[in-house]
Amino acid sequence: MSKVNPLLLQIFTWWNGQTIGTRFYTWRFGQPVGEDERGNRFYQTADGQRRWVIYKGAAEPTSIGPGWHGWMHHRVDTPPSKEDYRAHGWEQPHQENLTGTGRAYRPKGSLLNTAERPRVSGDYDAWQP
């Protein structure tokens, strides 16, 4: 399979990194703020009113961790790159939403998992005449 030209991906798709318009806007007005552990890069305008992310790879908003999520949505003014943000010991590591992927949770008895679902006390028994 041949590799697709990255320039063509930027022109014709919005879900692979950044578009030409985003690249131009970032070049013109963007001030780099930081990068997360997944390689996503975060920017803001000079006045700090607009904030955006350029995803590494496919545009998947759930790949942004909780520290950067708070900054992106103006819940905090200081980005995680400028402070020593650490998750609490009781917090689990951030995981992106896997719905619609091959790694999604599929319990026993679901349409995509053919294993028999365990019977529970409140199960419905169909009426038969």
Secondary structure by P-SEA (a helix, b strand, c coil): cccccaaaaaaccccccccaaaaaaaacbbbbccccccbbbbbbcccccbbbbbcccccccccccaaaaaaaacccccccccccccccccccccccccccccccccccccccccccccccccbbbbbcc
